Amino acid sequence: MKDWYPLVRATVTHPRMPQVGGTLELFADVDPALPVTPGQELGLGLSLTPIGGAYRTYGYLLDDLLGDIAKMSRHPGMSHLDNGRYATYASGTDPRVVNCLVRVNDDAPEGAVLLPRVSIGLMIEQGDKLVSSATLSDTGFRVRRQLLAGQSMVLRQGGRAVLPAGQTPVVGLRFVGVGIARHGVLTCGADGSVVYEADPTHVGYDTFELCYEDSRGHRTWSEVTVHTGDFGSSPGAVYTYG
């Protein structure tokens, strides 16, 4: 049995009939704490729980979560409305659960975010005006083209470390640049090496990122964590340069 991870929850109560309302909950079969990759499929489950027996309780998933990042592969039990919403409904007090499948586009850019937005509405009697909640979002997914492991280094104050040229964490990627460090100076050699020089007055942590590019020009980043100063007997570092 697969695990389901909560993404967002919305509720609605009729303003003149507080005993009538409903709850919408959206789940995913992929942990949102982890990145998703181009080509990956993730399932979404939308659960409607009516309260008080309205004629219909509607659940909406807005399709702007997709943009140019992903496509809805399947949405059985949900209609795609002209206003850009995927919709389903429950009748009376019967709960309803529907599932859909979203596929991340092959060319989805690095760092893009899939953020589902939902709302829930009530219709007390057939033909009545719909009473709706606000549109809500909470938890989403970040696209990472490659899942690159981070690196760590330990330096003395004012120390210097060299990351040698030719480092390729994944076959097919090439090093193209480096980010900015807050407490040190970074330089890139003509051969592709990276030199980090620690601030002689700084004690503690610093970070910077290395940028890699694939054959199609898509970029991905890997973080380097630096600690300068005395760790004592427990450095806790993965790898030490220099």
N, C-alpha and C positions, 0 to 999 in steps of 0.2 A: 504494500500500500504506500503510495507516494505521500510525501510531506507537503503541506500547504502553508504558505507564509502570508500573513495579513499585510495588505497594502494600504487600504483606506476603508473608512466606515462612515456612513451618512445616515441620518435619521430625519424623520419628518413627523409632525403632529398637526392635525387639523385645528386651526385657530378657534373654531366654535365648538368643536367636539374633541376635547383633549384625550378622550378614551380611544380615539381612532388615530392610528399612526402606522409607522413601519420603519424597518431598519434594512439598509443595504450594506453588505460587506463584500469586498473584493479581495481575492486571494491569488497567489501565484504558486506554481509548482517549482519555481526557481528561487533560491535565496537572494533577496535584493541586496544583501550585504556583499554579494559577489558580483563581479562584472559579467556582462554578456558579450559574446563575440559575434561578428558578422556571420550570417548563415544559421545561427542558433535559433531554435524554436522554444517558446515558453508558453505554457498553458495558463490561462486566467479563468478563475471560477467566480461567478457572481451569484451571491445568495441573497434572496429577498425574504424577509420575515414580516408579514402583515400583522397588524394589531387592531382589533376592533371590527373587522369585517367590512371594510370599504368595498365598493363594487370592483375596483381595480387598484392595485399598488404597482407603480411602474418603476423600473430600474433602468438607468441610462449610463452608458459608458461612452464618453466623448472620443471621437476618432482623431482629435488633434494630437493624441499621444503618439500617433504613428508618424505623421509628417513625411519626410523623405528618409526616415530611419528604419521603418519596418512596415510590414503588410499584414493584414488580417487574413490568415490562411483559411480558417474555418470559423463559423459562428453559428452553429445549429441552435435553434431556439431563440435567436436574436435577430431582429430586423434592422437593416441599415437605413435610417431615415434620411429624407432630403436635407434636413438641417445638420447632418453630419454626426448623428448619434446612433450608436447601437442600442436597441431598446428591447426589453422583455417586460412581462408583467405577471403578477400573481392575482388570483381571484379570491375574494372572501378572506378566510383565515388560512388558506392553504399556502404553505411556504413554497418557494420555487428556487431551484438551482440550475444554472446553465453554465456551460464551459465554452471557451473559444481558444483558438490557437493563433499566436502571433509569431511571425518569423522576422528576425532582424535582417535587413538588406545586406547583400554581399559588399556593397560599397558604403555602408554606414560609416560616418567619420569617427575617428578617435575622439573620445570624450563626450559624444552625443548622449543625451539623456532621454529615456523613455519614462514619462511621468503620467500614469493613468489618472484621469479625472472622472468623477462620477456625480450623479445626483439621483434623488428619489422623489417620486410624486404620488399624490393620492387623488382618486376620483370617487367621491362618496356614492353618487348615483350615476347611472349611465347618462352621458351628456352634460354632467356638471363641469364647472371650471376646475382645471387641474390646480392642486395646491402642491408646490414643489419646494424642496430644500435648496440651499445654495449649492453651487458646484464646488466640489471638494477634491483635494489631492493631498497626499501625505508622503508615501514612499514610492520610489521608482528604481530604475536600473540605469547604470552607466555602461556605455559601450567601450570595450577595450579590444583592439584588433589583435594584440598579442599580450599574453599574461607573462610579463617579464619580472623575474625575481629582483628584489632590491639588493643593494650592497651596503656594507658598513665599513668604516675605518676608524681607527683610534690614533690621535696625534697629540703630541705635546703642544703647548701654547706656542704659536708662531711656526709650527711644523709644516712640512711640505710633503705632499703625496703625488705620485704620478700613476695615472691609469694608462697602461701601455696602449699603443696603436693596435688596430686590428681586432679589438674586442667585438665579438658578434654573439650576443646571447642566444639568438635563434638563426638557423640557416635561412638565408634569403633576406636578412636585414643588414643594413649598413649604417654605420654611425654618421650622423650629419650635423650634430650640434649639441650644445650644452645650455642649460638654463642659468639662473642667477643664484648665487649663494648670498645669504644675509650677513654672514660673519667671516667671510673669507674671500680670496680673489681667485677667479678661475681663468685659465688661459688654455687655448687649444694650439697644439703644435701643427706644423705643416704636414706631419706624418699621421695626424689623427689622434695623437696622444692628448690626454687631458691632465693639466697640472692644477692642483688645489693647494693654495697657501693660506694657512690659518691666520686669523687675526691674533697677534701676540697678546692682546688684552682680553680676549674672549675665553671664557671657561663654560663648557656646556655643549649643547647640541647645535648642529647646523645641518641643512639639507640642500641638495641641488639635484637637478634631473639631467639625464642623458637622453638625447633624442635619436631615434633610429627610423629608417625609412625602408619600405619594401619596394619591389620592382614597379608597382603601380603608383608610387608616390604617396601612399598612405603612411602616416607617421604614428609612432607610439613612443611612450616615455618610460624610463626606468629611474627610480629614485635612489640616490646615494645618501646615507646618513653618516654624519661626521660627529665624533665626540672629541673635544679638545680639553686637556686637563687630566688630572689624576683620577682614575677609576677606583683606586684602591685595589683590593684583592678580587673584585668581581667586575671585570670589564663588560661582560655581556655582549661582546661584539662578535659578529659572524666571521668577519675577515679583516685582517689588518694589513694595510699597505705601508711599505717603507720601514 
